[in-house]
Amino acid sequence: MGALFALLTFLLLGSAAAKPHAGLKTWGRFSKLPYPGDKVFLYDTFPGDFIWAVGTAAYQVEGAFEKDGKGLSIWDTFTRGGNRMATGDVGSDSYHNVHADIRAIRQLGVSHYRFSLSWSRIFPNGTRGSYNEVGTNYYRTLIKKLKEIRVQPVVTLYHWDLPEQLQQSLGGWSNPELVEIFKDYADFCFQAFGDDVKFWITIDNPFVVAQHGYGTGVVAPGIKNDPDLPYRVGHNLLKAHAAAWHLYDRCYRPRQQGKLSMALASHWIKPRRTRLESLRECQCSLDHVLGWFARPLFTDGDYPPCMRERLGSRLPSFTQEEREQVRGTADFFALSHGATLSFQLINDSLKFGQLEDLDLRMLLYWVNAEYDKPPIFVVQSGWYVLGNTKTEDPKHMYYLKRFIAETLKSIIKDGVNVIGYTAWSLIDGFEWHREYGIRRGLYYVDFNTPDMKREPKTSATFYRNVIHKNGFPELPENRPAQGMFPCDFAWGVSANSIQVETTPTQFADPNIYLWNISNNGELIKLEGFSTSPVHRARHCADYATIWQQVDEIRQVGVNHFHFSLNWSALVPNGDVAYPNTTLLGYYRCFTRQLVQANVTPVVTLWHHTRQRSSLPTPLDTANRWLNSKTPQSFAEYARLCYRELGAHVKMWITLNEPNDEMVSYQEGHEMLRAHALAWHVYDLEFRPTQGGQVSLALHMDWVEPAFSFSREDVEPAKRVLDFYVGWFAEPVFGSGDYPVGMRSWLRQLNSLELPVFKEEDRQLIRGTYDFFAMSHFSTKLVTHAKEDSYTYTEMLEVQHMIDTTWIMSPRPVVPWGLRKALNWVKQHYSDVPIYIMANGVQEDPARFKDALRVYYLYNYINEALKAFTLDGINLKGYFAYALNDQRDPGFGLYGQVHQEVIVKASLSNYRNIIQHNGFPIPGAPQQQCPAPPPACPGCHVLIKGPVVGFLTLVGSGVLITLGLIIYYTAKRHKEYY
């Protein structure tokens, strides 16, 4: 895919230095970056002079819409028309709350504060003749207060709130006369505030002003029905900006030494298909939104060719003099990105059939390439939460983390000159066409209080911490560990099941062949002839699939293999007196062959799946686990397995992952009794002679508080772990009863669903373990703050979510979650021996160079090493999941194409870790471990391939060979590294 993108980019661009449209290389470049390495969270810091800012817009927060001589703006009028329900008349009342805003800004620790001037507060009717001193003094006071706390102002002259008088009398931005009027307004502002302002934004988001103010009518002034008007408006906005820039450059820059630009907003877009046409459409989409204004400013003073080609005469033309006037009138690239434009105000027609994406990093790279490496100041970035959200805003916080992290990567990895980042916004306010339906502030505003009380949200705490650390500095726990596991560490691989062959494939061919020894040596089957079948007892060597599977397991380099038996197949009618002896014999052969190959079998008696119960038919049709006879039947089944397989199996799992949320509490209660009965059967009847161990394996993904610094989220995380892990763990490994937190929570809900243990059951279940076995795959976040109902668990009152910076496939890849899960077990159950019985990631089965799985196994095992060496966890073994895609699709170390078995890159990497017993410190003495006993010489696998027959007759250079063909060829694998 990456190579194809690169080829398409070359065809479109020619040489790497080709201009314009150099941004076209963006998609090809990012498609070639190493995966998942490039997606891994980057721990690093921003440059020392990096600008950390926060921002607001006047109409959204100021309020006081008629106070102290302020004139009406187009938003004051627009919000009173149509079907609109709310206004910004009061907003967040910042006009009367300067001290509260300053306090919030100081708490954040930002270096810059971006705000906009209300044009109609300074010039009520839009022109200098209506000058309002009181309104101007408000901004003087604000700037003075900012200086007192050492925060630099970033001032926007126009953020969508045109004086209503200019709209009514002149038609607003559709009239070219506004160019000189805006220039005069800018002149006053430069003169009045310029000595204290080093960053100026002339106009915010001209795309929204033109397209949606004068095209769709979604925002003020709400004009629509003239499809060409937005382009005339955009033309005037560019000329107004250029006029203000030249004025500042000529009259004010020499003394004030400030910088000036226009804030341009954009979405990001990715191709729907890997084709030339798709790449061109992506480029054209960006040209129609961002390039519409950026190309005139940063390239040649004219509109993008793509716009000219598609719009023709609808797009105004610049004279050569106007081009020169517009070109180069930006001292930095002021970029807005986030909820205001992306996913809300981009019309589908401007996507040109491609896919919108929220990727700030790629957008930054595109701007850098397309406009010849300008310094980029992200002047607006953030997300939003629903209007009923208060101070807990996890979605906003994690999107903020994502955008800041992408900005950091852009600087460190891509070499883009990003000089600053502005979180949007400081406080909740009036959100334009969304009114008060969403909130974007870092500070919560209670609109129902007289003083519009401001409270910091969790996103504010997060942003403050990022600013304080100047990014995400690497901590010791983020660094890979070095060291080795003990010599007796169990390295394993797991599979939900094994391939079962109940009809022998070896020594089973009754046909007669001619062996042409004088020519090409071919075996020629004689049609119509056969030998009598051989009547003899079956042997383990009769089953080619056993040798085949054992050889695959040995090639991984593991010393343990975990798989599950099939209860319903072994005891079809539920009566252990009549087992499936053929299948039982097959399992016996399989486990014996594993032992001969120096691989310890770890056998699960019953593996829980949602798709089927795997219970014998009589139990399956009679209430399954709710049947009071099921636990005793399971114990009898366990006795059968111990007796028949126990000579070779020394590690048993009674129930694998029974703690599923789809299992009822009553079912779980019976499962616990079944486990305990099976454990006691082994302990009393088989342990003295067989010397094995028995336990159950629990699914244990980690649950992390969304706000680790908030007790209000720590408690929900504990609650979820109690309900999903402690539910089965506490009765067995702890008190013999369900977790106290689980019982008290259900009691609080007046629920009687959780069964009560009888004293005899408590004694039966408690302590029925020899080790703690866990399956771990991923981590999720929980918070008590309810934002999205589809991820909210009503009964537990928790919101489930993810960190948007995590790698997904499809579950989050979060290596450190394994270490936390292991520590949870130690914290609750002391020094119990722990086995990680399954750990793996789903990846496209066709990807044999499975880089994600390579990354996953390396980092999860490394976290297990940290738990062992640094935390003192009594970790006894690690099992990768799974052996092959054939049995566990998408998780396998082996892939398969038709009949060819493919050794994936992850297998070779896992084998290398096993061979080194971890991650040895370079130069350290080699670990001295006893050599394992030699594997049986017959363990080199036999698989299908006719080779040898039995000689019966010789004549005329032809040997006539009779049946019983032995399938005896060495298996060949294709390996990927």
Secondary structure, DSSP 8 states (H G I E B T S, - for coil): -HHHHHHHHHHHH-STT--S-GGGHHHHHHHTS-TTGGGS---EE--TT-EEEEE--HHHH---TTGGG---BHHHHHTTSTT-----SSTT-GGG-HHHHHHHHHHHT-SEEEEE--HHHHSTTSSGGG--HHHHHHHHHHHHHHHHTT-EEEEEEESS--BHHHHHHH-GGGSTTHHHHHHHHHHHHHHHHGGG-SEEEEEE-HHIIIIIHTTS-SSTT---S-TTHHHHHHHHHHHHHHHHHHHIIIIIHHHH--EEEEEEE--EEE-SSSSHHHHHHHHHHHIIIIIHHHHHHHTSSS--HHHHHHHGGGS----HHHHHHHTT--SSEEEEEETTTTTTT--GGGGTT-EEE--HHHHHHHHHHHTTS--EEEEEEE--EETT--S--HHHHHHHHHHHHHHHHHHHTT---EEEEEEE-SB----GGGTTSEE--SEEE-TTSTT--EEE-HHHHHHHHHHHHTEE---GGGS---EE--TT-EEEEE-S------S--SS---EEEEE-TTTT--EEEEEEEE---------GGG-HHHHHHHHHHHHHT-SEEEEE--HHHHSTTS-TTS--HHHHHHHHHHHHHHHHTT-EEEEEEEE--SS-----HHHHTTTGGGSTTHHHHHHHHHHHHHHHHTTT--EEEEEES---TTS-HHHHHHHHHHHHHHHHHIIIIIHHHH--EEEEEEE--EEEESSTT-HHHHHHHHHHHIIIIIHHHHHHHSSSS--HHHHHHHHHTT---S----HHHHHHHTT--SSEEEE---EEEEES----GGGEETTTTEEEE--TTSEESSSEE-THHHHHHHHHHHHHHTT--EEEEEE-----TT-SS-HHHHHHHHHHHHHHHHHHHTS---EEEEEEE-SBTTTSTTT-SEEEETTEEEE-HHHHHHHHHHHTTEE--TTS------------GGGS--EEEEEEEEEEEEETTEEEEEEEEEEEE----EE--
